[in-house]
């Protein structure tokens, strides 16, 4: 079997697509000064964070070498030679606090392999073959230069799902490499099972039932979680490596593409409906609010667009006392009404223009004016403009007169008599 057959069929295509997108993004960054600065800043942050992480590992982890766990180090050396890895990587064991993992990385131009303590303990619990598979898997990442490639295609991470798809293909490739060079398909499957359930229980797992989940748990939620993940689901990896090594009894479960498609369409339809519903809610809500505010502004004469609006009314609404006095001197009718029976005094009251209202009252405006909405007194009280309400009362506004809604001055203040009204308003 040639090493070319060890490569996942999807790794190279995904890498090529990632390279194309990355090159385009790099070119866009080059022609933009801002883009270069942003790209350099992101790269610097990533390098610093990586250096801090690796520094912590090298400072606190236990390095495996000829003096420290020499038996494990010998297997690392032997597998490196067997797999054609030019230089044996530095190997460190770190406390995993129960987590099961291992990974390959680079630091200061040197390849590194980091093994979590829970995985490493397999070598002390008669799990040497499983540990060999995990070591060979990480060596395959180094041999395939996946660390460098991931740095090179880092901009492809901006393309939804692409970098994750490439990463999953790399994991399938490294599983094949590790199984091939250790020549133990059973140990390969056990090692992957261990990552799912732990080093104590993995030997008790019913493998067939576990792999059956590929089919029984075939739904849009499981599919979407895997699409977002950097590693394939473990049952798929176990089945794939078993089939690759032609391990007898390895099943061939498939995901239900139709079920996933239907689920995706339903989920997509639901999300689309939700999105459209939110848009309609805001659009209709804004329209209704605008209509309400427009009606309120019209009732309050903020827009001054009521049919029959006169110059005197507009000046009163604006609170322009000099213009009000000017129009009165010119003989403008102080009692003139617009199409909603609103007078200049009403416009002054609606807009809380006390001085303009006082000028109008001094010139004979009716303090008991009533339009299609309110009396001038109830309008002032509705606006909580008690100074203006007191002014109107002093000029003869009757607190017992009701507006079109049946409200009066006394009802607005929650009293029953004019004396009570007067006591609250003026004292």
N, C-alpha and C positions, 0 to 999 in steps of 0.2 A: 504493500500500500504506500503510494507516494504521499509526501507531506502536503501536496496541493489539495488532496482529497480531505485533509483535515480542516480546511477553511469552510466556515459557514457560507452557503451560497449567497447570503444577503450582505455579508460584511463588506466586500469590495464595492458593490453598487451603492450602498448607503454611504460609504466613505467618499466615493467619487461625487455623489450629489452634495455631500457636506463640504467637500473641497470647492466645488463650483460656487456654492452660496457664500462660503467664507472668503473666497477670492474677490467676489463682487463686493462684499462688505468691506474688505480691506481696501479695495480700489476707491470706494466711496469715501473711506476715512482718509486716504492719501490726498484726494483732491479737496478735502475740507480741513482747514486748520483746526476747527473745533472738533471734527471727527478724530483727528490724530491725537489731540489732547485727551479726549474722552477714552479712546482706545488705550493710550499709554497709561492713563490713570487706572482703568479697569485691570490691565495687565499687572501694574505695580501692586495693586491691592491683592490680587490673587497670589502673586509671588510672595508677598509679605505674609499673608495668612498661611500659605503652604509652608513657608520657612518656619513660622512659629509652631505649626503643628509638628513638622518633622523634628524641629529642635527639641520639642517636648518628648518625642519618642526616643530620640538618640540620647537625651539626657537622663531619662527615667527608665526606659526599657532595658531589657537584658539582651545583649548581643550574643548571638549564637556563633561560635567559632571553634577552633581546635581546643580551646581551654574550657569552653562553656557548652555543655550538651554536645560533645564531639560526635556522638553517634548520629544525631539529627543533622549536624553540619556536614558529615560525610555524605549523607543522602542528598543534601542540597548540592554538594559538589558533584556527585555522581550523576544526578539528574541534569545538572547544568551542562556537563560534558556530553551526556547522551543526547540532549536536545539542541546542542550546538550554540548554547549561550556563551559568548566569547569570554565574559568576565563574570565570575561568581558574584552575585549581588550580596550586599550587606543584609543580614537577617536579624531582626529584632523581635522579641516576644514582649507583649505589653499586657497589663491586666485588663481584661475585657469586662469585668463585673457581670459575668453571665452571658455576654453576647458571643455569638459564634461567627467569626469572619476572618478574613485575611485579605491583604491587598498589596499591590505593587506600586511603587512610585519612584521618583528620582529626586536627588538632593545633591547640589553642588557637582553635577556631572556624573554622579554615581547612582547606579540602580540600587533600589532597596526593596526588601520584602518584609512586610510586617504581619506577624501571625498573632492572633488573639490567644490568650492563655488557655481559654476553654478548649480551643482546637488543638493547641500544642499538647495538652494533657493526654490526648489520644495516644501519643507515643509512649506514655507511661501506663496506659490501660489497654495494651494489646490491640491498638488500632493503627499500627504502623502503616499499613497499606492505604488506609483512608487518609492519613496525614501525607503520605507520598503523593496521593492524587491532588490534595490541596496545594502542596508545594509546587507540583508540576503545573497546576493551573496558573499560579502566579508567575512562574517562570515563562509560561506561554505568553502572558501579557508583556513580559520584558522582551521576549524573542520577537514578538509581533510589533514591538515599539508602540503599543497602544497609548502609553503615557504621552509620548511625544506627539502622536497623531491627535490625541484629544486636545492638546494645547494648540496645535496647528488649526484645527477646525472649531476652535472655541466660538467664533461668531455664528456658527450654525445652530448654536443653542437658541438663537432668536427665532429660528424656524420651528413652529410647534411640532413636537413629537419626533423630529428628525434625529437629534442627538441621542435621544433615548432608544430609538430604533437601532442606530449604529451600535450603541453600547450593548444592547441585548444580543445582537449578532456576534459581537466580540466574545461575549460570555459563552455562546454556543461553540465558537471556534476553540476557545481555551479549554472547554470541557473535553472536546475531541482530542486536542493535543495531550492533555493530561492522561486521559484514558489510554491513548495509543502508546505513550511512552512508559506508562506503568504496567501496561498489558494486563489490566485486571478490571474488567467491566463491572464485576460484582462490587468491588471496593469503591469504584467510581460512583455507583448508584447509592451505596451505603453512605459515602461521604456527603453527597448532596442531600440525602434524607436527614443526616445529622444536622445540617444547617437549618432544617425546618423544625426539628423536634428536640434537638439536644443530644449530647454525647452519651447520655445514660439510657434514653428510651429508643434511640434510632434502630437498634437491633430487634425491637419488638414490633415495629411498625408492619402492618399488612401492606406490602408494597402494591399489590394489585388494587386493593381498595383505595389506596392513596392516589394511584394514577387514574383510577376511574373518575376522580374528581375533575379531570380535564374535560370530561363529557358532562357529568352530572352538575358541575358548577359552571356550566357554559351559559353565561348571561352577560348582558351589557355592562353591569357593574364590575364584574370580574375582568372583562375585556378592557374596560376603560382604565381600571387601576393598573393593568399590565402595560397599557399603552403609555402611561405616564411614568413607568418604572424603568430604571436602568438595567434591571436584571429580569430575565424571563421567570414566569412562575415555576417554582421548584418541580412540581409533577411533570411539567413539559421537559425540563432539563433532564430529569431522571429517565424519562421514556426515551428522549432523543439520544442520550449517551448509551443506553441499553441497546437500542436499535443499531447505533453506529458500531458498537462492539459485538453485535450479534449475540447478545446474551439470551440464552434460551428462556422462553417464558415471558419475554418482554412484550406487553400488549401494544396495540396500535389505536389508542383512543384519539378521537378527533373532537375539536370544538364544534358546536352546532352553529354554523355560519348563518343559517336562516334565522334561528332564534335570536342571535346577536343583532342581525340586521333589523329585524322587527323591533327589538328592544331599543336599538339606536334610533330608529325612525320615530318610535313613540316618545322616547326621551327628548329627541330633537324637536318633535312637534310640541311637546309640553313646554320645553324651554322657549321655543319660538312664540307660543301662545302667551307664556308668562311675559316675555320681552315686549310683545305687542300690547299686552294688557297694561303693562307699566307705562309704555309710551302713551297709550290712549288715556290712561288715568291722568297723566300729567297734562296732556294736551286738552282733554275735556275739562279737567279741573282748572286749568289756567283760563280756558274760555269762559267757564261758569263764573270764576272769580272776577275775570275782567268785566263780564256782563253785570255782575252784582255791584262791583265798584263803580262801573259806568253809571248804573242806575242811581247809586248813592251820590255820586258826584253831581248827577243831573238834579237830584232832589236838593242837594246842598248848593246848587248854583256854582260849583267850582269851575265848570266848563263854560258857563254863560252862553250856552247854545240854545236855550229855550226859545221857541218862536214868540215873537212879540217883545224881545228884549230891547230896552231903550238905553240910551246913553246914561241916563240917570241911574238906572238899575245896575249897569255895568260898573259905574264909578262907585256906587254903594258896595257892590260885591268886592271891588278891589280895595275898599277902604280909603279911597282917594278923596279926602275931605275937601280939598280946594276945588276939585272937579264937581263934587256934589254941590258945593255952595255956588259955583259958577252956573251950573245947569238950573238951579233953583232961581237964581237971579234972572236968568234968561227966560223964565216962565215955564219950564218943563213941569208937566203935571205930576205932582207928588203922589197922587192916588192911582195913577195909571197902572194897569195890570198886564202881565204877559198872558199867554194862552193857558197857563195853569193857575191864573188868578194871583200870581205872586207880585207883590209891590216892591218898590225900591227898599223899603224898610225891611221887608222879609229877606232880601238879598244881603243887606248889612248884617242882619241877625244870623242868617245861616252861616256866614263867614266870620262871625264873632268880631265884627268891626264896630266897637263901642262908640268911637268918636263920630263915625259916619251916621250911626243910628241916632245919636244925640242931636246932630244937626238936623236930621229929618224930623225928629220929634219936636224940636224947637220950632220947626217951620210948619207944624200942623199934621204930621203923619199920624195915622190912626194906630194907637198902641194895641188895638184889638183886631188888627188885620188877620184874616184867615184865608189861606190858599187851599189847594187840593191836598195838602199834606198836614199842615199844622197851623196853629195860631202863632204869632210872633213870640208870645210868651212861652208856649210849650216848646217851640223850636229852641229858644235860649236855654230852657231847662234841660232839654234832651241833650244839648251840647255841654251841659254842666257849667254853663257860663252864668254864674249867679250874679255877677256884677251887672251884666246886661239885663238879666231878669229883673233885678232891683230897679234899674233905670226905667224899664218899661212900666213897672208897677207905679213908680213915682209919677209917670206921665199918664197914668190912668188905665193901665192894662188890668182887666178883670180876671182874677185868678179862678173864677167860677165858670168862665166861658170855655166850652169844650171844642176840641178840634174834630176832624172827620173820623178819628179813631175813638172818640169819646173821652180823650184825655184832657185834663185841665191843669191849671197851675197847682191847685191843691192836691190833685191826685199824683202829680209828679213828685211832690214833696211828702206824700203819704199822710196828709192831714185832711180834715173835713171842713174846716171853716176858714174864712179869710183872715180872721184874727190869728189863728195858728200859723197860717201861711206867712203872714206879715211878721210874726214873731221869729220864725225860723229864718226868713230871707233877710230881714233888715237888722236883726240883732244877733 
